[in-house]
Amino acid sequence: MRKQVTLASAVSYSGVGLHSGKDVTMTLKPGKPDTGIVFVRTDLPERPEIHARAELVTSTLRATTVSENGAQVFTVEHLLGALFAMGVDNCLIEMDSPEPPVTDGSGLVFARLVLQAGRQEQDAEKKVYVIDRAFSVYDGDKYITMLPYDGMRISFTSVNAHPLLGTQYYDVILDEKTFMEEIAPARTIGFMHEVEQMRKLGLGLGGNLENAVVYDDTKCLSVPRFPDELVRHKILDVLGDMSLIGAWRGHIIAVKSGHSYNSQLAKQIIAYREGK
């Protein structure tokens, strides 16, 4: 019987948000058993809490947004993916801005913050949802499905028209070691031709050539960490989005999936689990 895990101490990090470009100080604190991952907007009156749960996802435009109690947090997927992969069940995340720091555009800094804070077992049983049937979201040639599997596995196929990207496939059996070495360091991908449109939408304001892997029409303007960094980062996104159902065991297979499909799958699983 596994126990729930929280942080052993508080740890803080300051930076800017990827999309908002706003300064933010984030403090990860130990959480009580059975509370899950809870964001606290310390910059708002009454410090509203926002629980990281699939049913509270309100937008998947370029990032995942979670809203509750009249407040929201967005671009939470990298942080949530790292907490999930590092086995943290309960954590209080205080932020004085609506978006966590982009750090280096990956999940690695967040995972290292967990190691810096340390982890503490709690006197409560870990609740793991074991996938017992297939769940799927299909849309033309895009899909994501979750199948029964004794462990945590993600197989992702990414298809991109850019000549340096093309079709990328990655398959990972997830544990702390494979996450830290193969998935956590992979950064967000961006394209110069999208920058102007994104800026008009108020997105990508905190992005640069170091915290995103940026491409123009013919070349990469950043220094990639992996030749297949795109698909590895897609797996980080899936981890963050699917952490919103809590701890799970299963095999996720995805082709050209994004935040919208990930969220639909998570909500489908929650509805089935709750008998709706």
N, C-alpha and C positions, 0 to 999 in steps of 0.2 A: 504494500500500500504506500503510494507516494504522497508526500506532504506538499501543501501549498508553499510557495516561495515568495518572499518580498526582499526588498533591499535591506542591508544591515545598517546603512547610514544614509544620510542625505548627500547629494552631490549636485553641483550647479554648473551651468554652461551658458555663456552669453554669445550672441552672434546676431545675424539678420535672417529674416524669413526669405525663403526662395522666391515666392511669388509677390509677397507684400513689400519686400525690401525693408521692412520695419525692424528696428532694434528690438531684441527680445532677450530676457534673462529667464532661463528655465531651471527649475530645481526639482529633481526627482527625489521623492521621499518614501520611506516605508509606508505600506498600506495595510489596513487591517484585513484579517482573513475574510474571504468571500465578498470583498468589495470590488475586485477587479482593477482595471486601469481607469483612473479618474483624473480628468483634467480640471484644474482650478484656474479661472481667469482672475488673477489678483489685481488686474488693472480696472476691473469693473466693480460698481457698487455691489455690496453683499457677496462678492467673490463667488459667482455661480459655478456650480459643478457640472461637468459634462462627462457622462460615462461613455467609455469606448465600447459601444455595442452596435451591432449591425443594423438594428431597427432604428437607430438614431442618425444614420447616414442621410444627409439632405442634399448633397451635391457630389458629383464625380467628375466635374470639369477640370481636367488637367491634374487633379489631386483629389483626395478624399476629405470631405467635410463632415463633421459630426456636430449636431446641434441639440441643445437641451437647456431648459430654464432660461430661455430668451438670449442665449449666448451660443457662440460657435467656436470651433477650432478647425483649422484646415491644414492640408499637407501633413497629415499625421502618420501616413503609411510607413515611412522609413523608421521613425521612432518606434511605432507599434511593432513592426516586423522584427526589430532588434530585441525589444523586450520579450516578445514571444519566443524567438529562437534561443534567447539566453535563459528561458524557463521562468521568467518573472510573472507571477500570477496577479499580484496585488501591488499597486504603485500609485502614489499621489503625484501628479505632475503639475506643479505651479508654474504659470506663465504670465508675464505682464504684457502680452501681445497675443493676437489670435492665431499665430503660426509659430511652430517650433523653429529653432535655428536650423538653417540648411546644413551647417557644419561643412563637410567637404562634398556634399551631394550624395553621400552613401549612407549606409547603416553602421559603418565601422566605429565612428566616434561614439555613437549611442551605446554600442556593445561594450566599448572600453569604459564608458562611464559606469555601466553596471558592474564591471570588474573592479573599478576603482571604489565604488560604494560597498562592494561585497554583497553576498546574498545570505539570507537567513531563512531556514525552514520554519514553518509555523505549525501550530497545533490544530491543523485542519486538513482533511483529506483533499488531495488535488482532484478536481472534477475534469475528467477527460472524455470528450464526446467521441465515441468510436463509430465511425461511419459504417453503416450496416446495409446500405443500398446505394445505387447510383443517383447522383444529383447532377443536373446538366442545364446549361444555358447556351442556346444556339442562336446565331444570327448570320445567315449566309455561310461564308467560309470562316467565320470566327466562332469559337466556342470555348467554354471551360466546363470541365466535369470533375466530380470528386467521387472516387470509388473506394470500396473497402480495401484496407491494406494495414498490415501489422507494423506500423511505424509512421513516419512522416516523409513523404516523397513528393517532389514536384517535377513534372516534365513539361517544358515550355518550348513552343516553336514560335519564333518571331519572324515576320516577313516585312522587309522594308525595301522600297524602290531605290534607295540611295546605292550607288555603285560600290561603295565601301562596306555596306551592311548586308544587303540581300537577305537570305534565309539563314537564321541562326537557331540552333537547337541545343538545349541544355537539360540534363537530367541529374537531380541531386537527391540523395537520401539524407535527410536533414538531421544533423545533431550539432552541438555547439562547435565542434572542430570544423565541419564542412561549411557551416555558416560563416565562421570567422575567416576562413581561408578562401572560400569560393564565391560567396554571395555578398557578404557585408561590404567589401571594398568597392563594389560596382556602383557607379554613379549614374545620375540622371542623364539622358541623352537630349540634346537640343539641336535645332536647325536654324541657321541664320535667316532663312526665308520666312520663318515663323515669328522671329523676334518682334518685328514691327507690329504685327497683328496682336501678339500676346501683350505687348506694352500698352496698346490701346484698350485692352481688356483689363489692364491693371495686373497682369500676370508676368512672372519671370523677372520682376524688378530687382531681385537679389541674386540673380544668376550671373556667373562669369565663366571664364575658360578653365578655371580650376575646380569649381564645384558642379560643373556640368561638362559632359563630353560633347563639344559643339562641332557641327559639320556645316561647311558651305556646300555649294553644288557639287564640288569635285573632291574635296579633301577634308581631313579632320584638323581642326584648329587647336585642339587640346592634345594632351599626351595620354592616350588610353592606358588603362591598367591591365586590361585583358583584350584580346582580339575580338572576343564575343561579349564585351561589356554590356551591350544593350540587353541581350536575353537574360544575363545574370541579374541585371537591375530589375527586369520585369518580374523575376522570381521574388526579389525583395518586396516589390509592390504587392504581389499576390500574398506573401506572408503577412504583410501589414493589414491588408484588407480582410483576409480570412481569419486573422487573430480576433476579429470582432465577434466571432462566434464562441470565443474562449478556446481552451486547449482542445486539440483534436488529434485523432489518428486516422490517416487515410492517404490516398494517392490522388493528387491534383494533376490533371492533364489539360493543358491549355494551348490553343492555337490563336495567335493574334488577339488575345484577350487584353482588356484594359480595366480601369477602375470601375466602369459601369457594369461590366459583366461579372467582375469579382464581387461587387456589391449585391448584384441580383442573386448570385449563387449563395452568398452568405445569408441573405434574407430568406431564400428558399429553404435552406437547412434549418434556420431558426423556426420558421413556420411549421415545418414537419416535426421538429423536435417538440414544439409546444402544442402539437395536435390541432393546428388551425387549418 
